[in-house]
Amino acid sequence: MDVKIESSWKEILKDEFKKPYFKQLTQHIKTEKSQGKIIYPSGSNIFHSFEATPFNEVAVVILGQDPYHGPGQAHGLSFSVQDGVPPPPSLVNIFKELHTDVGTQVPNHGNLTKWARQGVLLLNASLTVRAQEPMSHSKIGWHQFTDAAIAKLSALKEKIVFLLWGKFAQEKIKLIEGDKHLILKAAHPSPLSAHNGFFGCGHFSQTNMYLVKNGKYAIDWAL
């Protein structure tokens, strides 16, 4: 597996790449591919979240569970889909809340690269998935890798906003030093749970208020 990852992240996570679990997960993916299994996202996009948002520029973290498992959707950024692919239901709900919260127009696409380029780390806990099999790579070692990334952000940086939507994301609180960062929790934006506290959470405006108060740039959420 080609680890295409931005240089500051490569340095921060260099020890993880040497650990047995990482070699095992790499082999697991190679084996599945050799068996004809389709894996999303494509190899060059597996580490796209780290490539698009250098460690030194991370201001916000939006944590997802695992990549979209349909053709052409996933490209390595949590909740984001490639150009030309209709936004999935959770992303539609994110755009609805964004419009209510800060007044941005609902976009006609679901590509969140513009956020990533502004310091919003769009990180999935698992970086790969088998086609049409959600959570199929959730136990092959990715969580150890992405937990290490979250822990490094918490320990080595200050004043990051962590947006934790849903029970799964909120379990990562144990990795974050709450006195150094802002942790915002809400229900998951999925249609099953968005009405239980995601709609009306105001996370996008709260994020920008915190960033500006701490001498950082506000995120331009418009796409």
C-alpha positions as CSV (number, residue, x, y, z in Angstrom):
1,M,0.0,0.0,0.0
2,D,1.4,3.3,-1.1
3,V,1.4,5.7,1.9
4,K,0.9,9.0,0.2
5,I,0.8,11.4,3.2
6,E,1.9,15.0,3.8
7,S,5.4,15.4,5.3
8,S,4.4,16.8,8.7
9,W,2.0,14.0,9.3
10,K,4.6,11.4,8.0
11,E,6.9,12.7,10.7
12,I,4.3,12.7,13.5
13,L,3.1,9.2,12.7
14,K,6.4,7.6,11.6
15,D,6.4,5.2,14.5
16,E,2.9,3.9,13.6
17,F,4.0,2.9,10.2
18,K,6.7,0.6,11.7
19,K,4.4,-1.2,14.1
20,P,3.3,-4.8,13.4
21,Y,-0.5,-3.9,13.3
22,F,0.2,-1.4,10.4
23,K,2.1,-4.1,8.4
24,Q,-0.7,-6.5,9.1
25,L,-3.5,-4.1,7.9
26,T,-1.5,-3.3,4.8
27,Q,-1.2,-7.0,4.1
28,H,-4.9,-7.6,4.8
29,I,-5.9,-5.0,2.1
30,K,-3.4,-6.4,-0.4
31,T,-4.8,-9.9,0.2
32,E,-8.4,-8.7,-0.3
33,K,-7.4,-7.0,-3.5
34,S,-5.7,-10.1,-4.8
35,Q,-8.9,-12.0,-4.2
36,G,-10.8,-9.6,-6.4
37,K,-12.5,-7.6,-3.6
38,I,-13.2,-3.9,-4.4
39,I,-11.8,-1.5,-1.8
40,Y,-12.8,2.1,-1.3
41,P,-11.4,4.7,-1.6
42,S,-8.8,4.1,-4.4
43,G,-5.3,3.6,-3.2
44,S,-4.1,7.1,-3.9
45,N,-7.0,8.5,-1.8
46,I,-6.7,6.3,1.3
47,F,-4.7,8.9,3.2
48,H,-6.2,11.9,1.4
49,S,-7.4,13.5,4.7
50,F,-3.8,13.7,5.9
51,E,-2.6,14.9,2.5
52,A,-5.2,17.7,2.2
53,T,-4.8,19.0,5.8
54,P,-1.2,19.1,7.0
55,F,-0.7,18.5,10.7
56,N,0.6,22.0,11.2
57,E,-2.6,23.5,9.8
58,V,-5.3,21.5,11.6
59,A,-7.7,23.8,13.3
60,V,-10.9,21.6,13.3
61,V,-11.5,17.9,13.3
62,I,-14.7,16.3,12.0
63,L,-14.7,12.6,12.8
64,G,-16.5,10.1,10.7
65,Q,-16.8,6.3,11.1
66,D,-15.7,4.7,7.8
67,P,-15.7,5.6,4.1
68,Y,-18.8,5.5,1.9
69,H,-19.1,2.0,0.3
70,G,-20.8,2.8,-3.0
71,P,-19.0,3.3,-6.3
72,G,-17.4,6.7,-6.9
73,Q,-18.3,8.1,-3.5
74,A,-15.4,7.9,-1.2
75,H,-12.2,9.9,-1.7
76,G,-10.6,9.9,1.7
77,L,-12.4,12.8,3.4
78,S,-15.1,12.0,6.0
79,F,-18.6,12.8,4.9
80,S,-17.3,14.1,1.5
81,V,-18.1,12.7,-1.9
82,Q,-16.4,13.2,-5.2
83,D,-17.7,15.7,-7.7
84,G,-20.6,14.5,-9.7
85,V,-21.9,12.2,-6.9
86,P,-25.1,13.2,-5.2
87,P,-24.6,14.1,-1.5
88,P,-25.6,11.2,0.7
89,P,-28.3,11.8,3.4
90,S,-26.0,12.6,6.3
91,L,-24.2,15.2,4.2
92,V,-27.5,16.7,3.1
93,N,-28.4,17.1,6.8
94,I,-25.0,18.7,7.5
95,F,-25.7,21.2,4.7
96,K,-29.2,21.9,6.2
97,E,-27.7,22.6,9.6
98,L,-25.0,24.8,8.0
99,H,-27.6,26.8,6.2
100,T,-29.7,27.3,9.4
101,D,-26.6,28.0,11.5
102,V,-24.5,30.4,9.4
103,G,-26.8,31.1,6.3
104,T,-24.6,29.5,3.6
105,Q,-26.4,28.3,0.5
106,V,-26.9,24.5,0.2
107,P,-24.4,23.5,-2.4
108,N,-25.2,21.4,-5.5
109,H,-22.3,19.0,-4.8
110,G,-20.8,17.1,-1.8
111,N,-17.1,17.7,-2.2
112,L,-15.7,19.1,1.0
113,T,-12.1,19.6,-0.2
114,K,-12.4,23.4,0.4
115,W,-12.9,22.7,4.1
116,A,-9.9,20.4,4.2
117,R,-7.7,23.1,2.6
118,Q,-8.7,25.5,5.3
119,G,-7.5,23.3,8.2
120,V,-10.6,21.1,8.7
121,L,-9.3,17.5,9.1
122,L,-12.1,15.3,7.7
123,L,-11.0,12.0,9.4
124,N,-12.6,8.6,9.2
125,A,-11.8,6.2,12.0
126,S,-11.3,3.5,9.3
127,L,-9.6,4.6,6.1
128,T,-10.9,1.8,3.9
129,V,-14.0,-0.3,3.4
130,R,-15.0,-3.2,1.1
131,A,-17.6,-2.3,-1.6
132,Q,-21.2,-2.5,-0.3
133,E,-20.0,-3.7,3.1
134,P,-20.1,-0.9,5.7
135,M,-17.7,-1.3,8.7
136,S,-16.0,-4.2,6.9
137,H,-12.5,-2.8,7.7
138,S,-13.3,-1.5,11.2
139,K,-11.4,-4.3,12.9
140,I,-8.2,-4.6,10.8
141,G,-6.1,-2.0,12.6
142,W,-7.2,1.4,11.2
143,H,-8.7,2.5,14.6
144,Q,-5.3,2.1,16.2
145,F,-3.8,4.3,13.5
146,T,-6.4,7.1,13.6
147,D,-6.6,7.0,17.4
148,A,-2.8,7.8,17.3
149,A,-3.4,10.7,15.0
150,I,-6.1,12.1,17.3
151,A,-4.0,11.7,20.4
152,K,-1.0,13.4,18.7
153,L,-3.2,16.4,17.7
154,S,-4.5,16.7,21.2
155,A,-1.0,16.4,22.8
156,L,1.0,18.5,20.4
157,K,-1.4,21.3,19.4
158,E,-3.7,23.7,21.3
159,K,-7.1,25.2,20.6
160,I,-8.4,22.7,18.1
161,V,-12.2,22.3,17.7
162,F,-13.3,18.6,17.7
163,L,-16.7,18.0,16.3
164,L,-18.0,14.7,17.6
165,W,-21.3,13.7,16.0
166,G,-22.9,10.5,17.3
167,K,-22.0,7.9,19.9
168,F,-19.1,6.4,17.9
169,A,-17.3,9.7,17.5
170,Q,-17.9,10.7,21.1
171,E,-16.1,7.6,22.3
172,K,-12.9,9.3,21.1
173,I,-13.2,11.9,23.9
174,K,-10.8,9.8,25.9
175,L,-8.0,10.7,23.4
176,I,-8.6,14.4,23.7
177,E,-7.3,16.8,26.4
178,G,-10.5,18.8,27.0
179,D,-8.7,21.6,28.9
180,K,-6.6,22.5,25.8
181,H,-9.3,22.2,23.1
182,L,-13.0,22.7,22.4
183,I,-15.1,19.6,22.1
184,L,-18.5,20.0,20.6
185,K,-20.9,17.0,20.8
186,A,-24.2,16.3,19.0
187,A,-26.3,13.5,17.5
188,H,-25.1,12.0,14.2
189,P,-26.4,13.8,11.1
190,S,-27.8,10.6,9.8
191,P,-31.6,10.7,9.0
192,L,-32.1,8.2,11.8
193,S,-30.7,10.6,14.5
194,A,-30.4,14.2,13.1
195,H,-33.6,15.3,14.8
196,N,-32.3,14.1,18.2
197,G,-29.9,17.0,18.5
198,F,-27.9,17.5,15.4
199,F,-30.3,20.0,13.9
200,G,-30.0,23.2,15.9
201,C,-26.6,22.3,17.4
202,G,-24.9,25.4,16.0
203,H,-21.5,23.8,15.7
204,F,-20.4,25.7,12.7
205,S,-20.9,29.2,14.2
206,Q,-19.5,28.0,17.6
207,T,-16.4,26.7,15.8
208,N,-15.7,30.0,14.2
209,M,-16.3,32.0,17.3
210,Y,-13.8,29.9,19.2
211,L,-11.2,30.1,16.4
212,V,-11.5,33.8,16.1
213,K,-11.4,34.3,19.9
214,N,-8.1,32.4,19.9
215,G,-6.5,34.3,17.1
216,K,-7.2,31.9,14.3
217,Y,-9.0,32.3,11.0
218,A,-12.7,31.5,10.8
219,I,-13.6,28.7,8.4
220,D,-15.4,29.8,5.2
221,W,-18.0,27.0,5.2
222,A,-19.6,28.0,1.9
223,L,-18.8,25.5,-0.9
